[in-house]
Amino acid sequence: MWLEVDNRRVFAATGRRVFNPHQPVTVLVHGAGGDHSVWDIQAEGLAVAGRAVLAFDLPGHGQSEGPALATIDAMADWLILALAAAGAKDACFAGHSMGALVVMAAAARHPWRVTTIALLGAAAAMPVHEGLLKAAADDLATASAMISAWAFATEPPPAAALIENNCALLARSAPGVLHADLAACNTFTDGARKATAIGCPTTVVIGNQDRMCPSKASLALTQVIPGAKSVMLEKCGHMMMAEYPDQILDVLIRAC
C-alpha cells in the first residue's frame, strides 16, 4: 500500500489484505536498519484474524522515500501522520527494538491516537556501543554482521539462515540509514519519563536470551509503565519475530 506523508512516498505492507481503516487497526514498526519485511508472518496472521494492518517502512527504509529521521520523537510524530494518511483515527501500535522506542514516544506524545501498545525487545534507554556506531558509519557490512551475531539466542544455536537473512536485511539498507537509526537510539534519553506517561494498556515482550536488550532492562521498563504486563519468551533472543514467529503472533493478537 502506497501513501504520501510529508510530500514523500511511503510504503506499508498490509498483510496481503486490502486495508480497511474501519476495522481495528494494528501498526507494526520495525527496528534500526530494518523494513516492513521483519513483520511478514505477523502481518499476515493479524490480517487473517481481522485486523487492518500497517507495517510501515519508516522514511529512508525499504521502499519509503528518505531521508531517514534523526530522532525517536520525529519518528513517533511521523508515525501518527502516516496513520492519518491511511485514513485511520487510532490504532494498536507494536514496535521492535528502535521501533519500540518509537511506539513508546508515540503513546506518550499522542495518547488519543494510541489504543494499546506492544513493546518487543525494548528498554527505557537503549544506548549503542561506540564501536558499533563507528562501524555503522564507516562499514555497513561489518556493522550488519556485528548486529546479526548478537541478535539471536545462543541455546539452542540459531539456524544459520536466520543470521544470514538478518545480516542481508541490514546490509541492503540505504547509505547512512543504519547509523542514523543507531544514533537516534543512542540519544534517546527521556524514555523513562515517557514510559511513566503512557496511559494505554501495554505489553512488554521479552526474550530471556536477548543480548542486545537484556531481560533485566525490559523488566525494569515494565515496572515504570503504569499497569504494564510482561510476556517472557524462553530460549529467545532479540530477533523474536524470526525466532518465534507464531508465539509473537499470538501475543500480538491478544495485545491488539
C-alpha positions in Angstrom: 0.0 0.0 0.0 1.4 3.4 -1.0 0.7 6.6 0.9 2.0 10.2 0.8 3.4 11.6 4.1 5.1 15.0 4.2 5.2 15.0 0.4 7.1 11.8 0.2 6.0 8.3 -0.9 5.7 5.8 1.9 5.2 2.1 1.7 3.2 0.0 4.2 2.6 -3.8 4.0 -1.0 -4.7 4.8 -0.7 -8.5 5.4 -1.8 -9.3 1.8 -5.3 -7.9 2.5 -6.9 -4.7 1.4 -6.5 -2.1 4.2 -9.8 -1.2 5.8 -9.5 1.7 8.3 -12.9 0.9 9.8 -11.5 -2.4 11.2 -9.4 -2.5 14.3 -6.0 -1.2 13.1 -2.6 -2.6 14.1 0.5 -0.6 13.2 3.8 -2.5 13.2 7.1 -0.6 13.5 10.5 -2.2 12.6 13.9 -1.7 14.3 17.1 0.0 13.2 18.1 -0.6 9.6 15.1 -2.8 9.0 11.9 -2.6 7.0 8.4 -4.0 7.0 9.5 -7.5 6.0 10.6 -8.3 9.6 6.8 -8.5 10.3 5.7 -10.5 7.3 4.4 -13.5 9.2 2.8 -11.5 12.0 1.2 -9.0 9.5 -0.4 -11.8 7.5 -1.6 -13.5 10.7 -3.1 -10.3 12.1 -4.9 -9.6 8.8 -6.4 -13.1 8.8 -7.5 -12.5 12.4 -9.5 -9.4 11.3 -7.1 -6.6 11.9 -6.3 -3.9 9.4 -2.5 -3.9 9.3 0.0 -1.2 8.5 3.6 -2.4 8.6 5.4 0.8 7.6 8.7 1.3 6.1 10.0 4.3 8.1 11.4 7.2 6.0 14.5 6.2 4.1 13.9 2.4 4.9 12.7 -0.3 2.5 10.6 1.3 -0.2 9.8 4.6 1.6 11.5 7.8 0.4 14.1 9.4 2.6 15.8 10.9 4.3 15.8 8.9 7.5 14.6 10.8 10.5 17.2 11.8 13.1 15.3 11.3 16.4 12.9 8.9 18.0 10.4 11.7 18.7 10.5 12.7 15.0 9.7 9.1 14.0 6.9 9.0 16.5 5.3 12.2 15.1 5.8 10.9 11.6 4.0 7.6 12.5 0.9 9.5 13.6 0.9 11.4 10.3 1.2 8.2 8.4 -1.7 6.7 10.4 -3.8 9.7 9.4 -2.7 9.4 5.8 -4.1 5.8 5.8 -7.4 7.2 6.9 -7.3 5.7 10.4 -8.2 7.6 13.6 -6.3 5.4 16.1 -4.6 2.1 16.4 -2.8 -0.5 18.4 0.9 0.0 17.9 3.6 -2.7 18.1 7.3 -1.9 17.8 10.5 -3.9 17.9 13.8 -2.6 19.3 14.2 1.0 17.9 10.5 0.7 16.8 9.5 0.0 20.4 11.1 3.3 21.4 9.1 5.0 18.6 5.9 3.4 19.8 6.6 4.5 23.4 7.2 8.0 22.3 4.0 8.0 20.1 1.9 6.7 23.1 3.3 9.5 25.3 3.1 12.3 22.8 -0.2 11.3 21.0 -2.3 9.4 23.5 -5.6 10.0 21.7 -4.2 8.1 18.7 -2.9 5.1 20.5 -5.3 2.5 22.0 -2.8 -0.2 23.1 0.8 -0.9 22.6 3.2 -3.9 22.5 6.9 -3.3 23.0 9.2 -6.1 21.8 12.9 -6.2 22.8 12.7 -2.8 24.5 14.1 -0.8 27.4 13.6 2.7 28.6 17.1 3.5 27.3 18.9 1.7 24.5 22.5 3.1 24.3 24.7 1.9 21.4 28.3 0.9 21.8 30.7 3.4 20.3 32.4 0.7 18.2 29.1 -0.3 16.6 28.2 3.3 15.9 31.6 3.8 14.2 31.1 0.6 12.1 27.7 1.7 11.0 29.1 5.0 9.8 32.2 3.5 8.1 31.4 -0.1 7.1 27.8 -1.2 6.7 28.7 -4.8 6.1 30.8 -5.1 9.3 28.1 -3.4 11.3 25.4 -5.7 9.9 27.5 -8.7 10.8 28.1 -7.4 14.3 24.4 -6.9 15.0 23.4 -10.2 13.5 26.0 -12.1 15.6 24.3 -10.8 18.7 20.7 -10.7 17.6 19.7 -14.3 18.4 19.6 -16.7 21.3 22.6 -19.0 21.8 20.9 -22.0 23.3 19.9 -23.8 21.1 22.1 -22.3 18.4 20.1 -20.3 15.8 19.7 -21.6 12.3 22.4 -20.2 10.0 19.7 -18.9 7.7 18.3 -16.6 10.4 21.6 -14.9 10.9 22.3 -14.7 7.2 18.8 -13.2 6.5 19.2 -10.6 9.2 22.6 -9.6 8.0 21.4 -9.3 4.4 18.4 -7.1 5.6 20.7 -4.6 7.4 23.3 -4.7 4.6 20.8 -3.6 2.0 19.7 -0.5 3.9 20.4 2.8 2.2 23.7 4.5 3.0 23.7 6.2 6.3 20.3 4.8 7.5 21.6 2.2 10.0 23.9 4.8 11.5 21.2 7.4 11.8 18.9 4.9 13.5 21.5 3.7 16.0 22.4 7.4 16.7 18.7 8.1 17.3 18.5 5.2 19.8 21.7 6.4 21.5 20.5 9.9 22.0 17.0 8.9 23.3 17.5 9.9 26.9 14.0 10.5 28.2 12.5 7.1 27.8 11.8 6.6 31.5 9.8 9.9 31.6 7.9 8.9 28.5 7.2 5.5 29.9 5.6 6.9 33.1 3.3 9.0 30.9 1.9 6.1 28.9 -1.8 5.6 29.8 -2.9 2.8 27.5 -2.7 -1.0 28.0 0.9 -2.1 27.4 2.5 -5.5 26.8 6.3 -5.8 27.0 7.6 -8.9 25.2 11.0 -10.1 26.5 13.5 -12.7 25.2 15.2 -14.3 28.1 18.4 -14.7 26.0 18.2 -11.2 24.5 21.9 -10.0 24.4 21.0 -6.6 22.8 18.3 -5.6 25.2 18.8 -7.7 28.3 15.7 -9.1 30.0 16.6 -7.2 33.2 16.2 -3.9 31.3 13.0 -4.9 29.7 11.5 -6.0 33.1 12.6 -2.6 34.5 10.6 -0.9 31.7 7.5 -2.9 32.6 7.8 -1.6 36.2 7.7 2.1 35.2 4.8 1.9 32.7 1.5 2.1 34.6 -0.3 -1.2 34.5 2.0 -2.8 32.0 2.3 -6.6 31.8 5.2 -8.7 30.5 5.5 -11.8 28.4 8.8 -13.7 28.8 9.8 -16.0 25.9 12.2 -18.8 26.9 15.2 -19.5 24.6 14.6 -16.4 22.7 17.0 -13.6 21.7 16.4 -10.1 20.3 15.0 -11.0 16.8 12.0 -12.6 18.3 9.7 -12.2 15.3 12.0 -14.5 13.3 12.9 -16.8 16.2 9.4 -17.4 17.5 7.0 -16.1 14.8 3.9 -18.0 15.9 4.3 -17.1 19.6 4.8 -13.4 18.7 1.7 -13.5 16.5 -0.3 -15.0 19.4 1.0 -12.2 21.7 0.0 -9.5 19.2 -3.4 -10.9 18.7 -4.0 -10.8 22.4 -2.4 -7.4 22.9 -4.1 -5.7 20.0 
